[in-house]
Amino acid sequence: MLNTFLVIILLAALLIPLIMAKFKINSLPTAVMEIIVGIVIGPSVFNFVNTSDLISQLSTIGVIVLLFLSGLEIDFSLFKKRRTALTPLEQKNAVNTPKYSPVRLSVYAYSTIIVLSLLLAAAFKVSGLFSDFWLAAILFGTISLGIVIAALKEQELLSKAFGQTILLISVFGELVPMMGLTLYASVYGSNSQSLWLLLLILAVAALLLLRFKPFFRFYQNINKSTTQLDIRLAFFLIVTMVTVAESVGAENILGAFVAGIVLKLLNPSETTRERLDAIGYGFFIPIFFITTGVDLNLRTLLTSGKTLLLIPLFFLAYMVAKIGGYWVLKLRFKQANALAGTALTATTMTMVLAVLRVAKSMKTITSDQSGAFLLAALLTCVISPLIFNKFYSAEKEDLVKTAVHFIGANLSTVPVAQQLRKGWYDVSMYTNHPENYQTYHAQVPVTLMENFTAQDLQDHGVFDTDILVLGHIDAERNYELAKAAKAYGVRRIIVRFEDRNVLNEHEDELRELGVEVYNTPEANITLLRALIESPSTLLLLNDTENSIYEVRVLNHLYTDVQIKNLQFAQDITISQVIRNRKLIAPNGNTTIMYGDRLIFTGNKQTAAQIRQALATAN
């Protein structure tokens, strides 16, 4: 019978996403549907499945893997120190005061959640509805990071300031309650250890990070399908940190979460993360969520009058605890988006399940109370995403065009600038030649500067751009300015070198810095060769309707998808795929991978939008 129960659970896990896709159920996260299906196939409805030792063990592994993957999702680059002074480009595009960065907003917002959670826990204790003050405070302060990430990915918001802010609030909403749960279990648990032993978890994590960081790149170089060293390392980290956590009296989920952080800091490849997601979300995690629904016996819970009273009260507490974030988010984002973000952070499930599992093992909560907390959390997962999807709309700062600044106004740069202005680009040109200014300023926006020193360009905001084109005729000056711009932090730099001797001297150095270089004579030779070998190239170059595009695929919505299955496959023609610096001649069955560079042709109207969608980090 044990195998029969597991077969039913795995069959349900297989059918749930298929049915959701068939009937276009997009408003509910998959995890919520898995819990609902668990309720249906469990004792609450049809009683097809009951928990067993095997299923319980697999479910425990599922929650451990889930918390490990949650730790792996944290983007630590958000905590890096950035310039506090507002650049000229930011001044032009900013819609709110810049001092409210995602990190600062998230700290403020979660501080309000902590305060409100404590007040709500005190209210429940005073009223006699739930007497465990600290456990209630921990539960009310939880946020489901996994569900929040899924919602932000669907809206392609993880690369935007709004998405980063909500993500960081959710990270706090998982990390702080987890630490609180560890302290709670250490103080009130029967097997509690000295609190100072909890520092051993961080010490072991630091040791593992320092030990494996020098060799991680070596592992990646010798990795192959029959060894999967990166996956072996991941599970070694999980088991080690879970063992250390349990040995010092902490919860295994804390160890799993810290293991995820350690692996994240080792900077694994995107392929490694995708394989870990496949293992977790393909097997262990669905078992955990479905088993949670199976364990939730509604027939018993709904017969208790007190439980029926607690469910709406706990639901309101989950929502009210997050309401302070609305006024914090309004400091930078639109009112509707502040409401949408607040609703999304009210989503809670993952940590609630983990907290309730620990509380029940400690016998500090009854089954009725646990069921009420869980059902209320389930309601947040149903209602909160609906509110979020209803009210969210793009922020004005997210609709800003890509800024391109040209240094040097001449016959090779002005025509390019004129064409880019017709698309999704905000173009500015700078020259130190008055005669060039007089010639071109009526055709494109040109600013006349007296000097082209790095400090002058920085003071005038020339380096505050997404793309910097150094098209000046002076190759040595272009070289110096390219280094200065890179040091300043310009994302893309394209440099013109007419003097081949200067280019030969500095080309390797600039390429190491990620600077793109070009030489007009070589470009002309390449074009002539292309015209000879491929006569249709001239037709394409003269075509006013179509153009050639290159884009790096950063949007997970379009990775691991065959070209023929892309929703816009009929609108573009992909001629080359560049993967790991190798050219691939694609066909309809070629699978697009994260980080691929696609060279494609298409209509100038639609292709630019497709290019932007593919390049949106998600």
C-alpha positions in Angstrom: 0.0 0.0 0.0 2.9 2.3 0.6 3.9 2.2 -3.0 0.3 2.7 -4.1 0.0 5.9 -2.1 3.2 7.2 -3.5 2.1 6.3 -7.1 -1.1 8.3 -6.6 0.8 11.3 -5.2 3.2 11.3 -8.1 0.4 10.9 -10.6 -1.3 13.9 -9.1 1.9 15.8 -9.3 2.1 15.0 -13.0 -1.5 15.9 -13.8 -1.7 19.2 -11.9 0.4 21.3 -14.2 -1.1 19.7 -17.3 -4.6 20.4 -16.1 -3.7 24.0 -15.1 -2.2 24.5 -18.6 -5.2 22.9 -20.3 -7.7 25.1 -18.5 -5.4 28.2 -18.4 -5.5 28.4 -14.6 -2.9 31.2 -14.1 -4.2 33.0 -11.1 -3.2 30.4 -8.6 0.4 29.2 -7.9 1.1 25.5 -8.6 1.9 24.9 -4.9 -1.5 26.0 -3.8 -3.2 23.7 -6.4 -1.0 20.8 -5.1 -2.2 21.4 -1.6 -5.8 21.6 -2.8 -5.5 18.4 -4.7 -3.9 16.8 -1.6 -7.0 17.8 0.3 -9.2 16.2 -2.3 -7.4 12.9 -2.5 -6.8 12.7 1.2 -9.1 11.9 4.1 -11.0 15.2 3.7 -12.8 14.1 0.5 -12.1 10.8 -1.3 -9.6 9.2 1.2 -7.4 7.7 -1.6 -4.2 8.5 0.2 -3.0 8.5 3.8 0.5 9.4 5.0 3.0 6.7 5.8 6.6 6.7 7.1 8.0 6.6 3.5 5.8 9.5 2.3 6.5 11.5 5.5 10.3 11.1 4.9 10.0 12.2 1.3 7.9 15.1 2.4 10.6 16.2 4.9 13.2 16.0 2.2 10.8 18.1 0.1 10.6 21.0 2.6 14.4 20.8 3.1 15.0 21.1 -0.7 12.4 23.9 -0.9 14.2 26.0 1.7 17.5 25.2 0.1 16.3 26.5 -3.3 14.8 29.6 -1.5 18.3 30.4 -0.2 19.6 30.0 -3.7 17.2 32.6 -5.0 18.6 35.5 -2.9 20.3 38.1 -5.1 23.2 39.4 -2.9 24.1 42.0 -5.5 21.2 44.1 -4.2 23.1 44.6 -1.0 26.2 46.0 -2.7 26.9 49.7 -2.0 25.8 51.9 -4.9 26.4 55.6 -5.5 24.0 57.7 -3.4 24.3 60.8 -5.6 21.8 61.0 -8.4 23.4 60.9 -11.8 22.0 63.3 -14.6 20.5 60.3 -16.4 18.7 59.3 -13.1 17.6 62.8 -12.6 16.0 62.8 -16.0 14.2 59.5 -15.5 13.4 59.5 -11.8 9.8 59.7 -10.8 10.4 59.6 -7.0 13.1 60.5 -4.7 16.1 58.2 -5.3 17.1 57.8 -1.7 14.5 55.0 -1.3 16.5 52.1 -2.8 15.0 48.6 -2.9 17.2 47.6 0.1 16.1 50.6 2.2 12.4 50.2 1.3 12.5 46.5 2.1 14.1 47.1 5.6 11.4 49.8 6.3 8.6 47.6 5.1 9.6 44.5 7.0 10.2 46.6 10.2 6.5 47.5 10.0 5.6 43.8 9.6 7.6 42.9 12.7 5.8 45.6 14.8 2.3 44.7 13.6 3.0 41.0 14.0 3.9 41.5 17.7 0.8 43.7 18.2 -1.5 41.1 16.6 0.1 38.3 18.6 -0.5 40.3 21.8 -4.1 40.9 20.8 -4.7 37.1 20.3 -3.1 36.3 23.6 -5.1 38.9 25.6 -8.3 37.8 23.9 -7.6 34.1 24.8 -8.0 33.0 21.2 -4.3 31.9 20.9 -2.1 32.0 23.9 1.4 31.4 22.5 2.6 34.9 21.8 5.9 34.2 20.2 4.6 31.4 17.9 1.8 33.7 16.7 4.2 36.6 16.0 6.5 34.3 14.0 3.6 33.0 11.9 2.1 36.4 11.2 5.5 37.7 10.1 6.1 34.9 7.5 6.1 35.5 3.7 6.2 32.8 1.1 9.3 33.5 -0.9 8.7 30.8 -3.4 5.2 32.0 -4.4 6.3 35.6 -4.5 9.2 34.7 -6.8 6.8 32.8 -9.1 4.4 35.8 -9.3 7.3 38.2 -10.0 8.7 36.0 -12.7 5.4 35.7 -14.5 5.2 39.5 -14.6 9.0 39.8 -15.6 9.7 42.0 -12.6 12.7 40.5 -10.9 15.1 42.8 -12.8 13.1 46.0 -12.0 13.2 48.1 -8.8 9.7 47.1 -7.8 10.4 43.4 -8.2 13.7 43.7 -6.3 11.9 45.5 -3.4 9.2 42.9 -3.1 11.8 40.1 -3.4 13.9 41.5 -0.6 10.8 42.0 1.7 10.0 38.4 1.0 13.6 37.3 1.8 13.3 39.0 5.2 9.8 37.4 5.6 11.4 34.0 5.3 14.8 34.6 7.0 13.6 36.5 10.1 10.8 34.0 11.0 13.3 31.2 10.4 15.7 32.7 12.9 12.8 33.4 15.2 11.7 29.7 14.9 15.2 28.5 15.7 15.4 30.6 18.8 11.8 29.6 19.8 12.7 25.9 19.5 15.9 26.4 21.4 14.2 28.1 24.3 11.0 26.2 24.6 11.9 22.8 23.0 12.7 19.8 25.1 16.0 19.1 23.3 17.2 22.7 23.3 20.9 23.4 23.3 22.8 26.5 24.4 22.0 29.4 22.0 25.6 30.1 21.4 25.9 26.8 19.6 23.7 28.3 16.9 26.8 30.3 15.8 28.3 27.0 14.8 25.9 26.9 11.8 27.4 30.2 10.5 30.9 29.0 11.3 30.5 25.8 9.3 28.8 27.7 6.5 31.8 30.2 6.3 34.2 27.2 6.4 32.4 25.5 3.6 32.3 28.7 1.5 36.0 29.4 2.0 36.9 25.7 1.4 35.0 25.3 -1.9 35.2 28.7 -3.4 38.8 28.4 -4.9 37.9 25.0 -6.4 34.4 25.6 -7.6 35.5 26.9 -11.0 37.8 23.8 -11.3 34.7 21.6 -10.6 32.8 23.3 -13.3 35.7 22.8 -15.8 35.8 19.0 -15.2 32.1 18.5 -14.7 30.3 16.1 -17.1 27.1 14.3 -17.4 28.4 11.1 -15.7 29.8 13.0 -12.7 27.4 16.0 -12.1 29.9 17.4 -9.6 27.9 20.6 -9.0 24.8 18.6 -8.0 26.9 16.3 -5.7 28.4 19.4 -4.1 24.8 20.9 -3.6 23.6 17.8 -1.8 26.8 17.6 0.2 26.1 21.1 1.4 22.5 20.3 2.2 23.2 17.2 4.3 26.2 18.8 6.0 24.3 22.0 7.1 21.1 20.1 8.0 23.2 17.7 10.2 25.0 20.6 11.9 21.7 22.5 12.5 20.1 19.5 14.1 23.1 18.7 16.2 23.1 22.1 17.8 19.3 22.1 18.5 18.3 24.2 15.5 15.8 23.2 12.8 16.8 21.3 9.7 15.2 24.0 7.5 17.6 26.6 8.8 20.5 24.4 7.8 19.0 23.9 4.4 18.4 27.6 3.9 22.0 28.4 4.9 23.2 25.7 2.5 21.4 27.4 -0.3 23.0 30.7 0.6 26.5 29.1 0.6 25.9 27.6 -2.9 24.6 31.0 -4.1 27.8 32.7 -3.0 29.8 30.1 -4.9 28.2 31.6 -8.0 26.9 28.4 -9.7 26.1 28.4 -13.4 22.6 28.8 -14.6 22.6 25.2 -15.8 23.4 24.0 -12.2 20.4 26.0 -10.9 18.1 24.7 -13.5 19.1 21.1 -12.7 18.6 21.6 -9.0 15.2 23.2 -9.7 14.3 20.2 -11.8 15.2 17.8 -9.0 13.3 19.8 -6.4 10.2 20.9 -8.2 10.1 17.8 -10.3 10.0 15.3 -7.5 10.5 16.2 -3.8 8.7 19.5 -3.5 5.3 18.4 -5.1 5.3 15.5 -2.6 5.7 17.9 0.2 2.8 20.2 -0.9 0.5 17.4 -1.8 1.2 15.6 1.5 0.5 18.8 3.3 -3.0 18.8 1.8 -3.4 15.1 2.6 -2.6 15.7 6.3 -5.2 18.5 6.4 -8.4 16.7 7.4 -11.1 19.2 6.8 -13.8 16.8 8.1 -12.3 17.1 11.6 -11.3 20.7 11.4 -14.6 22.1 10.2 -16.6 20.4 12.9 -14.9 22.6 15.6 -16.6 25.9 16.2 -13.4 27.5 17.5 -11.5 26.5 14.4 -14.2 28.0 12.1 -13.8 31.2 14.1 -10.0 31.2 14.0 -9.7 30.7 10.2 -11.0 34.2 9.2 -9.3 35.8 12.2 -5.9 34.3 11.3 -6.4 35.2 7.7 -7.1 38.9 8.7 -4.0 38.8 10.9 -1.8 37.6 8.0 -3.1 40.4 5.8 -3.1 43.2 8.5 0.5 42.3 9.5 1.7 43.3 6.0 -0.5 46.4 5.6 2.2 48.8 6.9 4.2 48.0 3.8 1.7 49.9 1.7 2.7 53.3 3.0 6.4 52.3 2.6 6.0 51.2 -1.0 4.1 54.5 -1.8 7.3 56.4 -1.1 8.6 55.3 -4.5 5.9 53.4 -6.4 2.5 54.2 -7.7 -0.5 53.8 -5.3 -1.9 50.8 -7.2 1.4 49.1 -7.3 2.0 49.8 -3.6 -1.4 48.0 -3.0 -0.4 45.1 -5.3 3.0 44.7 -3.7 1.5 44.7 -0.2 -1.0 42.1 -1.2 1.7 39.9 -2.7 3.8 40.1 0.5 0.7 38.9 2.4 1.1 35.5 0.7 2.3 33.0 3.2 2.5 29.2 3.0 6.0 27.8 2.9 7.3 29.0 6.3 3.9 28.5 7.9 4.1 24.8 6.9 7.6 24.6 8.4 6.7 26.5 11.6 3.6 24.4 12.2 5.6 21.2 11.6 8.1 22.2 14.3 5.3 23.5 16.7 3.4 20.2 16.4 6.5 18.2 17.1 7.1 20.4 20.2 3.4 19.9 21.2 3.0 23.7 21.6 0.0 23.8 19.2 -3.2 21.7 18.8 -4.2 20.1 15.5 -7.3 22.4 15.3 -5.1 25.5 15.7 -2.6 24.2 13.3 -5.3 23.5 10.7 -6.8 27.0 11.2 -3.3 28.6 10.6 -2.8 26.5 7.5 -6.2 27.1 6.0 -5.9 30.8 6.6 -2.5 30.7 4.8 -4.0 28.8 2.0 -6.6 31.7 1.6 -3.8 34.2 1.4 -2.2 32.2 -1.5 -5.6 32.3 -3.4 -6.6 35.9 -2.7 -3.2 37.8 -2.6 -2.0 36.8 -6.2 -5.4 37.8 -7.5 -5.1 41.2 -6.0 -1.6 41.6 -7.2 -2.4 40.7 -10.8 -5.5 42.9 -10.8 -3.7 46.1 -9.6 -0.1 45.9 -10.9 0.9 48.0 -13.9 4.3 49.0 -15.2 6.0 51.8 -13.4 7.0 54.9 -15.4 10.7 54.3 -14.6 10.4 50.8 -16.2 9.3 52.3 -19.5 12.4 54.5 -20.0 14.1 54.0 -23.3 17.6 52.6 -23.5 20.0 55.5 -23.3 22.8 55.7 -25.9 25.5 58.5 -25.7 27.8 59.1 -28.6 31.1 60.9 -28.0 32.0 62.4 -31.4 29.6 63.8 -34.0 30.7 62.8 -37.5 29.6 61.0 -40.6 30.1 57.6 -39.1 28.0 58.3 -35.9 25.3 60.8 -36.9 23.4 58.5 -39.3 23.4 55.7 -36.7 22.1 58.1 -34.1 19.3 59.2 -36.4 18.1 55.7 -37.1 18.3 54.6 -33.4 16.1 57.6 -32.4 13.3 56.0 -34.4 13.3 53.0 -32.1 13.4 52.3 -28.4 16.5 54.4 -27.8 17.1 57.8 -26.1 20.1 59.2 -28.1 22.5 62.1 -27.1 25.6 63.2 -28.9 28.6 65.2 -27.6 31.3 66.9 -29.6 34.2 69.3 -28.9 34.3 70.7 -32.5 32.2 73.8 -33.0 32.0 73.2 -36.8 30.6 69.7 -36.2 28.1 71.1 -33.8 26.9 73.7 -36.3 26.6 71.0 -39.0 24.7 68.3 -37.0 22.9 69.8 -34.1 19.7 70.4 -36.2 19.6 66.7 -37.1 20.2 65.0 -33.8 20.6 66.3 -30.2 24.2 67.4 -30.0 25.9 69.0 -27.0 29.0 71.1 -27.5 31.7 70.7 -24.9 35.0 72.5 -24.6 37.0 69.5 -23.4 36.7 65.7 -23.6 38.5 64.8 -20.4 37.1 61.9 -18.3 36.2 64.3 -15.5 34.4 66.7 -17.8 32.4 63.9 -19.3 31.5 62.6 -15.9 30.5 66.0 -14.6 28.2 66.5 -17.6 26.5 63.1 -17.1 27.9 61.6 -20.3 28.9 58.4 -18.5 25.4 58.1 -17.1 24.1 55.9 -19.9 23.2 52.4 -20.8 25.4 52.3 -23.9 28.4 54.6 -24.5 29.8 54.9 -28.1 33.2 56.4 -28.4 33.2 57.4 -32.1 35.8 60.1 -31.9 38.6 60.0 -34.5 41.3 60.2 -31.8 42.1 56.5 -31.0 44.3 57.2 -28.0 41.6 59.5 -26.5 39.0 56.8 -27.1 41.2 54.2 -25.3 41.6 56.4 -22.2 37.9 57.4 -22.1 36.9 53.7 -22.5 38.9 52.8 -19.4 37.5 55.7 -17.4 33.9 54.9 -18.5 34.4 51.2 -17.5 35.7 52.3 -14.1 32.7 54.5 -13.7 30.4 51.6 -14.3 29.0 52.0 -17.8 27.3 48.8 -18.8 28.2 48.7 -22.5 31.0 50.5 -24.2 31.7 50.5 -28.0 34.9 52.1 -29.2 36.1 53.1 -32.6 39.7 52.6 -33.6 40.8 53.9 -36.9 44.5 53.5 -36.0 45.2 49.8 -36.2 48.5 50.2 -34.3 46.7 51.7 -31.3 44.1 48.9 -31.5 46.7 46.2 -31.7 48.4 47.6 -28.6 45.2 47.8 -26.4 42.8 45.4 -27.9 43.4 42.5 -25.5 43.2 44.8 -22.5 39.9 46.3 -23.6 38.4 42.9 -24.5 39.3 41.7 -21.0 37.4 44.7 -19.6 34.4 43.8 -21.7 34.8 46.8 -24.0 33.6 46.2 -27.6 35.9 47.6 -30.3 35.5 48.1 -34.1 37.7 49.4 -37.0 36.0 51.0 -40.0 38.2 49.5 -42.7 37.8 46.0 -41.3 34.1 46.5 -41.0 34.0 47.5 -44.7 36.1 44.5 -45.7 33.7 42.2 -43.7 30.7 43.8 -45.4 32.2 43.5 -48.9 33.0 39.8 -48.3 29.5 39.2 -47.1 28.1 40.9 -50.2 30.2 38.6 -52.4 29.5 35.4 -50.5 25.8 36.2 -49.8 24.3 38.6 -52.4 21.1 38.7 -50.5 22.9 40.6 -47.7 22.5 43.8 -49.7 18.8 43.3 -50.0 18.6 42.9 -46.2 20.7 46.0 -45.6 18.5 48.1 -47.9 15.3 46.7 -46.6 13.3 49.4 -44.9 10.9 46.9 -43.2 13.4 44.3 -41.8 16.6 44.4 -39.9 19.2 42.2 -38.2 19.2 41.9 -34.4 21.4 40.3 -31.8 20.1 39.6 -28.3 21.3 37.7 -25.2 18.5 35.6 -23.8 18.0 36.4 -20.1 14.2 35.8 -19.8 13.5 32.3 -18.3 10.1 32.3 -20.0 11.9 31.6 -23.3 14.7 29.2 -22.1 14.5 25.4 -22.5 12.0 26.0 -25.3 12.5 24.7 -28.9 12.6 27.5 -31.5 9.5 26.1 -33.3 7.5 26.4 -30.0 8.4 30.1 -29.4 5.2 32.1 -29.4 6.7 34.5 -31.9 8.5 31.9 -34.1 6.6 33.0 -37.2 7.6 36.7 -36.8 11.4 36.3 -36.8 14.1 34.1 -38.5 16.9 33.0 -36.2 20.0 32.5 -38.3 22.6 31.9 -35.6 22.8 30.8 -32.0 26.0 31.7 -30.1 26.5 29.5 -27.1 29.7 29.3 -25.1 31.5 31.3 -27.9 30.5 28.7 -30.4 28.2 29.2 -33.4 25.3 26.8 -33.7 23.3 26.6 -37.0 19.7 26.4 -35.5 16.6 24.5 -36.7 13.1 24.3 -35.4 14.1 21.6 -32.9 17.0 23.7 -31.4 16.4 24.4 -27.7 17.1 28.0 -26.5 19.3 28.0 -23.4 19.8 30.8 -20.8 22.6 33.1 -21.9 22.4 32.2 -25.6 23.0 35.0 -28.1 20.5 34.9 -30.9 21.2 36.6 -34.3 17.8 37.0 -36.0 16.0 39.0 -38.7 12.5 40.4 -38.5 10.2 43.3 -39.0 11.5 46.5 -37.4 8.2 47.1 -35.7 7.7 43.7 -34.0 11.4 42.5 -33.8 12.4 45.3 -31.5 9.7 44.3 -29.0 10.7 40.6 -29.3 14.3 41.6 -28.7 13.3 43.5 -25.6 11.2 40.6 -24.3 14.1 38.1 -24.7 16.6 40.4 -23.0 14.4 41.2 -20.0 16.1 39.5 -17.0 13.6 37.3 -15.3 
